[in-house]
Amino acid sequence: MNIKNKGTYYSNDQLSNIIKRMALKALPRELIICENRKDILHYIRRFHAADRCSILLDITIWCGKVEGIYLERSGIIMIFVFSQTDDGMDYQSKQLYSLHSLAHEMRHVWQQRNNFTKDVEKDADHFATKFINTNSEYISKIMNWEEEWEVEEEE
């Protein structure tokens, strides 16, 4: 898997280690970390034509309402760090919730490859929350955080 990442929030090694810990055995072709909206335009040429259109026309992405997306046709996961504002502008909070989004989107890759047909959003969110909370100590160590963080399951 190719990782495109400016490195402000994560190193590629940190991302690789966390993805390996998920042990999903289904990876996208590429992972793109978008720190700001302009990053989307920088990478748009990599997308399948239909994915380009859907990204450019999806106002929820541009308004910061989408935290991540799996572009199945392109085989790309995009994580939108700029959408993470849960605890204000806190750097570690943005890292944590973007990692939750990454786990969520990685589960969508697994679902697609394994023909999962149940409630995909509920399953992906449950997987991401459980992964982050179960691996809180490991993630804190990888991310060089002083404290462990956890997330609550979305309703």
Secondary structure, DSSP 8 states (H G I E B T S, - for coil): -EEE--SSS--HHHHHHHHHHH--S---SEEEEESSHHHHHHHGGGS-HHHHHHHHH-HHHHTT---EEEETTTTEEEEEGGG--TTTT-HHHHHHHHHHHHHHHHHHHHHHHTT--S-HHHHHHHHHHHHHHHTHHHHHHHHT-SS--------
